[in-house]
Amino acid sequence: MSIPDAMPAAVLTRHGGPEALELRSVPVPRPAAGEVLVRVTAAAMNNTDLWTRRGAYGLPGDPDALAGWRGPIAFPRIQGGDIAGEIAAVGDGVDPARVGRRVLVDPAFYDGEGPDAGPVGLLGSEADGGFARYVVCADARAHDVGASPLTDEELACLPVAHGTAAGMLARGRIAAGETVLVTGASGGVGLGAVQLAAARGARVVALTAPGKEEALREAGAAEVVLRGAEPGALADAVAHAAGGPLDAVVDVVGGPLLPALLDRIRDGGRWVIAGAIGGHAVDLDLRRLYLHNVALVGSSMHTPAHFAELVADALAGRIRPRIAGRYALTDIHAGQDEFARSAYVGKIVVIP
Ligand SMILES: NC(=O)c1ccc[n+]([C@@H]2O[C@H](COP(=O)([O-])OP(=O)(O)OC[C@H]3O[C@@H](n4cnc5c(N)ncnc54)[C@H](OP(=O)(O)O)[C@@H]3O)[C@@H](O)[C@H]2O)c1
């Protein structure tokens, strides 16, 4: 396979608006020892691409600081954490027979080697990602998905969103037969959570905006509740749809919904939170937590074990991501505009 010297890439040059993301020609990276070079056949967008561009994560002790999710970003940085592709070259110590394999890239960097290691970095944030024609990653993070019935575009929808959803379900101990509320249900993580929770036998109540009900039922939601009402009325609507106390909430929205809904969870229930799209500062009555043994669980991305389970789901075709739009890499700004409007259900794919 001949590999060019240069490639087009979407490069984040600084924190800022869309103009901070520039289309440039950059050198094709070379795999170091233990790494592989992946030719990207499909990538996908995530909320983290926009938050990282804006520097919207804040820092411990300085919530308004411009920062990526793990702290300062080293610019220039090629964004994009969702990558499907084909191994084009290998570094020293990697089996040459890996060249040509179809792979799904686990974009996480971990704080250890074991299956339960925690994520401490992400391709597209702490290292260059997949909004480019090629990307390098550790050989161990390029999972062979040659046998999956999913297309490369569908596979590219999985790592960040479904990976985060898989981490939430595992950390929230979501079990078959439980009734689970999923918020932001039409977005990347939310729809992943709806699909995975339903595939694991949970009864899903999806919270979403009007117009998306049918797509969410198709994804596996048993009940759909429309957001927009004030928090108290929304809590009533959710409890009505659930038909009783919730076993768990899988939440990427947070904000005023959290205190309003907390006492609609059963004793011993769980609230797993991985995003704060509806507001990150909340006023919480802690008595509603400790008097009912409710666990509030923070969840960031996935572990190697969660990702391995996701790869197994992809190989078995147990989940089918929903593609809401496709953009060429050269149209990435238009794609991000559509992403930011949240008027679709599923994932937006980027074709390099
Ligand atoms: N912790 C982690 O590891 C991790 C990883 C990935 C993402 N995240 C976070 O999770 C959140 C969702 O990410 P995503 O990639 O799924 O984003 P996304 O695709 O943009 O989906 C977000 C969804 O939230 C809903 N929403 C949007 N604005 C809202 C508002 N003001 N109030 C209530 N709901 C609103 C919309 O769904 P409906 O119309 O269906 O309500 C939207 O589709 C973000 O905060 C992101 O930063 C965290």
The ligand as an ORCA input file, in Angstrom:
! r2SCAN-3c Opt
* xyz 0 1
  N     -18.382     12.023     29.848
  C     -18.050     11.554     28.654
  O     -17.205     10.680     28.524
  C     -18.744     12.091     27.461
  C     -18.530     11.532     26.212
  C     -19.275     11.996     25.134
  C     -20.156     13.048     25.346
  N     -20.291     13.607     26.575
  C     -21.212     14.692     26.840
  O     -22.508     14.188     26.712
  C     -23.369     15.183     26.182
  C     -24.027     14.657     24.923
  O     -23.045     14.399     23.934
  P     -23.479     13.914     22.490
  O     -22.234     13.711     21.719
  O     -24.478     12.834     22.612
  O     -24.181     15.239     21.956
  P     -25.346     15.409     20.883
  O     -25.222     14.348     19.850
  O     -25.323     16.831     20.484
  O     -26.670     15.106     21.721
  C     -27.092     15.912     22.759
  C     -28.596     15.806     22.855
  O     -29.025     16.478     24.053
  C     -30.305     17.055     23.813
  N     -30.196     18.476     24.104
  C     -29.542     19.418     23.406
  N     -29.635     20.609     24.019
  C     -30.360     20.417     25.123
  C     -30.813     21.270     26.171
  N     -30.512     22.564     26.220
  N     -31.554     20.733     27.157
  C     -31.852     19.429     27.148
  N     -31.460     18.581     26.173
  C     -30.718     19.067     25.180
  C     -30.661     16.769     22.382
  O     -31.392     15.546     22.379
  P     -32.996     15.495     22.445
  O     -33.483     16.466     21.445
  O     -33.285     14.080     22.121
  O     -33.395     15.877     23.860
  C     -29.335     16.492     21.730
  O     -29.446     15.683     20.607
  C     -22.506     16.409     25.978
  O     -22.611     17.234     27.124
  C     -21.111     15.842     25.856
  O     -20.138     16.768     26.218
  C     -19.611     13.129     27.619
*
